[in-house]
Amino acid sequence: MEPPLKAIALTALMEAADRVDSTTGLQMAYLKQWAPRAHNDLELRMPEILPGSASASQMEAREAAGRFRADVAYLDPPYNQHSYMGNYHVWETLVRWDAPEHYGIACKRIDCREYRSPFNRKREAKNAMQSVLEPLVVRFVIVSFNNEGYLDRADLESMLQARGWYVRCAPVDHKRYVGAQIGIHDLQGRKVGRVSHLRNKELLFIAGEDAEAIDEAYDAVLAPDRQKQLALV
């Protein structure tokens, strides 16, 4: 199969699987009972095709940051101990189309035990972010991070400003991960913990040398009125 056609087919497959899954959104936890939508047929739909060309490198972020030149870099790293591979291991298997050994109640791929980004380690997260930011050659950089993550707002603003960039940040109110809404349960399914809070902040940073353009982008997308709209999502 030609690479463009394969990419379209895999996208359609993942989107179809997402419409019938029985998880809390992250695949490290399944619902204790089948979700109603899990009984629906798997339906492949043509994904939206954007104009222009694109490529995917699958490089480590630090390597890609030093190799590519762009107008905008968007960074959305893991913010705690959970890796993206572990959170979305089903998509990994669908794309690879393999039959890996697995473990645990979520049937994670065995390689989820071995793969960890430095962003998943509290002591290494700050150096990991700096190692990605330092080699970037871009006009603007956008960073999305959670206020409950290993790096706080002051850390991120300081690292962005160290590049000589002008920085704006909008803390967008957001629902916490759905698992936080159902409490803590033991292996027998008994509730053993209480929900502490149901909302957190997604910190959206935009930085670069063009302060006027950044202010315009902030006012258009990240200003308080827009935050209220995003909070409803």
C-alpha positions as a Markdown table, in Angstrom:
| # | Residue | x | y | z |
|---|---|---|---|---|
| 1 | Met | 0.0 | 0.0 | 0.0 |
| 2 | Glu | 1.3 | 3.5 | -0.9 |
| 3 | Pro | 2.4 | 5.5 | 2.2 |
| 4 | Pro | -0.3 | 8.3 | 1.8 |
| 5 | Leu | -3.1 | 5.7 | 1.4 |
| 6 | Lys | -1.8 | 3.7 | 4.3 |
| 7 | Ala | -1.7 | 6.8 | 6.5 |
| 8 | Ile | -5.3 | 7.6 | 5.6 |
| 9 | Ala | -6.4 | 4.1 | 6.3 |
| 10 | Leu | -4.7 | 3.9 | 9.7 |
| 11 | Thr | -6.2 | 7.3 | 10.7 |
| 12 | Ala | -9.7 | 6.0 | 9.7 |
| 13 | Leu | -9.1 | 2.9 | 11.7 |
| 14 | Met | -8.0 | 4.7 | 14.9 |
| 15 | Glu | -10.9 | 7.1 | 14.7 |
| 16 | Ala | -13.3 | 4.3 | 14.2 |
| 17 | Ala | -11.9 | 2.4 | 17.2 |
| 18 | Asp | -12.1 | 5.5 | 19.3 |
| 19 | Arg | -15.8 | 5.8 | 18.6 |
| 20 | Val | -16.5 | 2.3 | 20.0 |
| 21 | Asp | -14.0 | 1.9 | 22.8 |
| 22 | Ser | -14.8 | 1.2 | 26.4 |
| 23 | Thr | -12.2 | 3.3 | 28.2 |
| 24 | Thr | -12.1 | 6.5 | 30.2 |
| 25 | Gly | -10.3 | 8.1 | 27.3 |
| 26 | Leu | -6.9 | 6.8 | 28.3 |
| 27 | Gln | -6.2 | 3.2 | 27.6 |
| 28 | Met | -4.5 | 2.5 | 30.9 |
| 29 | Ala | -8.0 | 2.0 | 32.3 |
| 30 | Tyr | -11.0 | 0.3 | 31.0 |
| 31 | Leu | -14.6 | 0.7 | 32.2 |
| 32 | Lys | -15.8 | -2.1 | 34.5 |
| 33 | Gln | -18.8 | -2.5 | 32.3 |
| 34 | Trp | -19.1 | -2.2 | 28.5 |
| 35 | Ala | -19.9 | 1.3 | 27.4 |
| 36 | Pro | -23.1 | 1.5 | 25.3 |
| 37 | Arg | -21.1 | 2.7 | 22.3 |
| 38 | Ala | -18.9 | -0.4 | 22.5 |
| 39 | His | -21.8 | -2.3 | 21.0 |
| 40 | Asn | -21.9 | -0.2 | 17.9 |
| 41 | Asp | -20.4 | -1.5 | 14.6 |
| 42 | Leu | -16.9 | -0.4 | 13.7 |
| 43 | Glu | -17.4 | 2.1 | 11.0 |
| 44 | Leu | -14.6 | 3.4 | 8.8 |
| 45 | Arg | -15.0 | 7.0 | 7.7 |
| 46 | Met | -12.9 | 9.1 | 5.4 |
| 47 | Pro | -10.9 | 11.4 | 7.6 |
| 48 | Glu | -10.7 | 15.1 | 6.8 |
| 49 | Ile | -7.8 | 15.7 | 4.4 |
| 50 | Leu | -6.0 | 19.0 | 4.7 |
| 51 | Pro | -4.4 | 20.7 | 1.7 |
| 52 | Gly | -0.6 | 20.5 | 1.2 |
| 53 | Ser | 2.0 | 17.9 | 2.1 |
| 54 | Ala | 3.3 | 16.7 | 5.4 |
| 55 | Ser | 5.7 | 14.2 | 6.9 |
| 56 | Ala | 6.2 | 12.3 | 10.2 |
| 57 | Ser | 9.7 | 11.6 | 11.4 |
| 58 | Gln | 9.1 | 9.7 | 14.7 |
| 59 | Met | 12.3 | 11.2 | 16.0 |
| 60 | Glu | 13.0 | 11.9 | 19.6 |
| 61 | Ala | 11.9 | 15.5 | 20.2 |
| 62 | Arg | 15.4 | 16.6 | 21.1 |
| 63 | Glu | 16.8 | 15.3 | 17.8 |
| 64 | Ala | 13.9 | 16.8 | 15.8 |
| 65 | Ala | 14.3 | 20.2 | 17.5 |
| 66 | Gly | 17.8 | 20.5 | 16.2 |
| 67 | Arg | 17.2 | 19.3 | 12.7 |
| 68 | Phe | 14.0 | 21.1 | 11.5 |
| 69 | Arg | 13.3 | 24.7 | 10.8 |
| 70 | Ala | 9.8 | 26.0 | 11.0 |
| 71 | Asp | 7.5 | 29.0 | 11.6 |
| 72 | Val | 5.9 | 27.4 | 14.6 |
| 73 | Ala | 6.8 | 24.6 | 17.0 |
| 74 | Tyr | 4.1 | 23.0 | 19.1 |
| 75 | Leu | 5.3 | 21.1 | 22.2 |
| 76 | Asp | 2.9 | 19.0 | 24.2 |
| 77 | Pro | 5.1 | 16.7 | 26.3 |
| 78 | Pro | 4.0 | 14.2 | 29.0 |
| 79 | Tyr | 3.6 | 16.1 | 32.3 |
| 80 | Asn | 3.7 | 13.2 | 34.8 |
| 81 | Gln | 4.9 | 9.6 | 35.2 |
| 82 | His | 2.4 | 8.2 | 32.6 |
| 83 | Ser | 3.9 | 7.8 | 29.1 |
| 84 | Tyr | 2.0 | 8.4 | 26.0 |
| 85 | Met | 2.7 | 4.9 | 24.8 |
| 86 | Gly | 1.1 | 3.5 | 28.0 |
| 87 | Asn | -1.9 | 5.9 | 27.8 |
| 88 | Tyr | -2.6 | 5.0 | 24.1 |
| 89 | His | -1.1 | 1.6 | 23.7 |
| 90 | Val | -4.1 | 0.3 | 21.6 |
| 91 | Trp | -3.3 | 2.9 | 18.9 |
| 92 | Glu | 0.3 | 1.8 | 19.0 |
| 93 | Thr | -0.7 | -1.8 | 18.3 |
| 94 | Leu | -3.2 | -0.9 | 15.6 |
| 95 | Val | -0.6 | 1.1 | 13.7 |
| 96 | Arg | 2.1 | -1.5 | 14.1 |
| 97 | Trp | -0.4 | -4.3 | 13.5 |
| 98 | Asp | 1.6 | -6.7 | 15.6 |
| 99 | Ala | 0.6 | -9.1 | 18.4 |
| 100 | Pro | 2.9 | -8.1 | 21.4 |
| 101 | Glu | 3.1 | -9.8 | 24.7 |
| 102 | His | 1.0 | -7.9 | 27.2 |
| 103 | Tyr | 0.5 | -7.5 | 30.9 |
| 104 | Gly | -1.9 | -6.2 | 33.5 |
| 105 | Ile | -5.6 | -5.6 | 33.5 |
| 106 | Ala | -5.3 | -3.1 | 30.7 |
| 107 | Cys | -3.4 | -5.6 | 28.6 |
| 108 | Lys | -0.6 | -3.0 | 27.9 |
| 109 | Arg | 2.1 | -3.9 | 25.4 |
| 110 | Ile | 5.1 | -5.4 | 27.1 |
| 111 | Asp | 7.3 | -2.6 | 25.7 |
| 112 | Cys | 5.3 | -0.1 | 27.8 |
| 113 | Arg | 7.3 | -1.3 | 30.8 |
| 114 | Glu | 10.6 | -0.4 | 29.1 |
| 115 | Tyr | 9.7 | 2.9 | 27.3 |
| 116 | Arg | 9.9 | 6.0 | 29.5 |
| 117 | Ser | 10.6 | 9.5 | 28.4 |
| 118 | Pro | 12.7 | 11.7 | 30.6 |
| 119 | Phe | 9.6 | 13.9 | 30.8 |
| 120 | Asn | 8.1 | 11.0 | 32.8 |
| 121 | Arg | 10.7 | 11.5 | 35.6 |
| 122 | Lys | 10.3 | 14.4 | 37.9 |
| 123 | Arg | 14.1 | 14.9 | 38.4 |
| 124 | Glu | 14.7 | 14.9 | 34.6 |
| 125 | Ala | 11.7 | 16.8 | 33.2 |
| 126 | Lys | 13.2 | 20.3 | 33.5 |
| 127 | Asn | 16.5 | 19.3 | 31.7 |
| 128 | Ala | 14.4 | 17.4 | 29.1 |
| 129 | Met | 12.4 | 20.5 | 28.3 |
| 130 | Gln | 15.5 | 22.7 | 28.1 |
| 131 | Ser | 17.1 | 20.2 | 25.7 |
| 132 | Val | 14.2 | 20.6 | 23.3 |
| 133 | Leu | 13.8 | 24.4 | 23.6 |
| 134 | Glu | 17.5 | 25.3 | 23.2 |
| 135 | Pro | 18.1 | 24.1 | 19.6 |
| 136 | Leu | 14.8 | 25.3 | 18.2 |
| 137 | Val | 15.0 | 27.6 | 15.2 |
| 138 | Val | 11.4 | 28.9 | 14.9 |
| 139 | Arg | 9.5 | 32.2 | 14.8 |
| 140 | Phe | 7.1 | 31.0 | 17.5 |
| 141 | Val | 6.8 | 28.2 | 19.9 |
| 142 | Ile | 3.5 | 27.1 | 21.6 |
| 143 | Val | 3.7 | 24.9 | 24.7 |
| 144 | Ser | 0.8 | 23.1 | 26.3 |
| 145 | Phe | 1.4 | 21.8 | 29.9 |
| 146 | Asn | -0.8 | 20.9 | 32.9 |
| 147 | Asn | -0.6 | 22.9 | 36.1 |
| 148 | Glu | -0.4 | 19.6 | 38.0 |
| 149 | Gly | 2.6 | 18.5 | 36.1 |
| 150 | Tyr | 6.3 | 18.2 | 37.0 |
| 151 | Leu | 7.0 | 21.7 | 35.7 |
| 152 | Asp | 5.2 | 24.7 | 37.1 |
| 153 | Arg | 4.4 | 27.9 | 35.3 |
| 154 | Ala | 7.4 | 29.8 | 36.6 |
| 155 | Asp | 9.7 | 27.0 | 35.4 |
| 156 | Leu | 8.3 | 27.1 | 31.9 |
| 157 | Glu | 8.2 | 30.9 | 31.6 |
| 158 | Ser | 11.8 | 31.1 | 32.8 |
| 159 | Met | 13.0 | 28.6 | 30.2 |
| 160 | Leu | 11.2 | 30.3 | 27.4 |
| 161 | Gln | 12.5 | 33.7 | 28.4 |
| 162 | Ala | 16.0 | 32.4 | 28.6 |
| 163 | Arg | 15.9 | 32.1 | 24.8 |
| 164 | Gly | 15.2 | 35.8 | 24.6 |
| 165 | Trp | 11.6 | 35.2 | 23.7 |
| 166 | Tyr | 8.6 | 37.3 | 24.7 |
| 167 | Val | 6.1 | 35.0 | 26.5 |
| 168 | Arg | 2.4 | 35.1 | 27.1 |
| 169 | Cys | 0.6 | 32.4 | 29.1 |
| 170 | Ala | -3.1 | 31.6 | 29.5 |
| 171 | Pro | -4.2 | 29.1 | 32.2 |
| 172 | Val | -7.3 | 27.5 | 30.6 |
| 173 | Asp | -9.8 | 26.0 | 33.0 |
| 174 | His | -10.4 | 22.3 | 32.1 |
| 175 | Lys | -12.0 | 19.2 | 33.5 |
| 176 | Arg | -9.6 | 16.8 | 35.1 |
| 177 | Tyr | -9.0 | 13.3 | 33.7 |
| 178 | Val | -12.2 | 11.4 | 34.0 |
| 179 | Gly | -10.6 | 8.9 | 36.4 |
| 180 | Ala | -10.3 | 11.6 | 38.9 |
| 181 | Gln | -14.1 | 12.0 | 38.9 |
| 182 | Ile | -14.8 | 8.4 | 40.0 |
| 183 | Gly | -12.5 | 8.2 | 43.0 |
| 184 | Ile | -9.9 | 5.6 | 43.9 |
| 185 | His | -10.7 | 1.9 | 43.9 |
| 186 | Asp | -8.8 | -1.2 | 45.1 |
| 187 | Leu | -8.2 | -4.3 | 43.0 |
| 188 | Gln | -11.6 | -5.6 | 44.1 |
| 189 | Gly | -13.4 | -2.5 | 42.8 |
| 190 | Arg | -14.1 | -1.1 | 46.3 |
| 191 | Lys | -13.9 | 2.7 | 46.6 |
| 192 | Val | -11.1 | 3.5 | 48.9 |
| 193 | Gly | -10.4 | 7.2 | 48.2 |
| 194 | Arg | -12.3 | 10.4 | 47.7 |
| 195 | Val | -12.2 | 12.9 | 44.8 |
| 196 | Ser | -10.2 | 15.9 | 45.8 |
| 197 | His | -11.0 | 18.3 | 42.9 |
| 198 | Leu | -12.6 | 18.0 | 39.5 |
| 199 | Arg | -10.9 | 20.8 | 37.5 |
| 200 | Asn | -7.4 | 21.9 | 36.7 |
| 201 | Lys | -5.6 | 24.3 | 34.4 |
| 202 | Glu | -4.1 | 23.7 | 31.0 |
| 203 | Leu | -1.2 | 26.2 | 30.7 |
| 204 | Leu | -0.9 | 27.4 | 27.1 |
| 205 | Phe | 2.2 | 29.4 | 26.4 |
| 206 | Ile | 3.1 | 31.3 | 23.2 |
| 207 | Ala | 6.6 | 32.7 | 22.8 |
| 208 | Gly | 8.9 | 34.2 | 20.3 |
| 209 | Glu | 10.7 | 37.4 | 19.3 |
| 210 | Asp | 7.8 | 39.2 | 17.7 |
| 211 | Ala | 5.9 | 40.6 | 20.8 |
| 212 | Glu | 3.2 | 42.3 | 18.7 |
| 213 | Ala | 2.3 | 39.1 | 16.8 |
| 214 | Ile | 2.2 | 37.2 | 20.1 |
| 215 | Asp | -0.1 | 39.7 | 21.7 |
| 216 | Glu | -2.4 | 39.5 | 18.7 |
| 217 | Ala | -2.5 | 35.7 | 18.9 |
| 218 | Tyr | -3.1 | 35.8 | 22.6 |
| 219 | Asp | -6.0 | 38.3 | 22.2 |
| 220 | Ala | -7.5 | 36.2 | 19.4 |
| 221 | Val | -7.2 | 32.8 | 20.9 |
| 222 | Leu | -6.0 | 32.8 | 24.5 |
| 223 | Ala | -7.8 | 35.9 | 25.9 |
| 224 | Pro | -10.2 | 35.4 | 28.9 |
| 225 | Asp | -13.4 | 35.4 | 26.8 |
| 226 | Arg | -11.9 | 32.6 | 24.7 |
| 227 | Gln | -10.9 | 30.7 | 27.8 |
| 228 | Lys | -14.6 | 30.7 | 28.9 |
| 229 | Gln | -15.5 | 29.1 | 25.6 |
| 230 | Leu | -12.7 | 26.5 | 25.9 |
| 231 | Ala | -13.8 | 25.7 | 29.5 |
| 232 | Leu | -17.1 | 24.4 | 28.1 |
| 233 | Val | -15.4 | 21.8 | 25.9 |
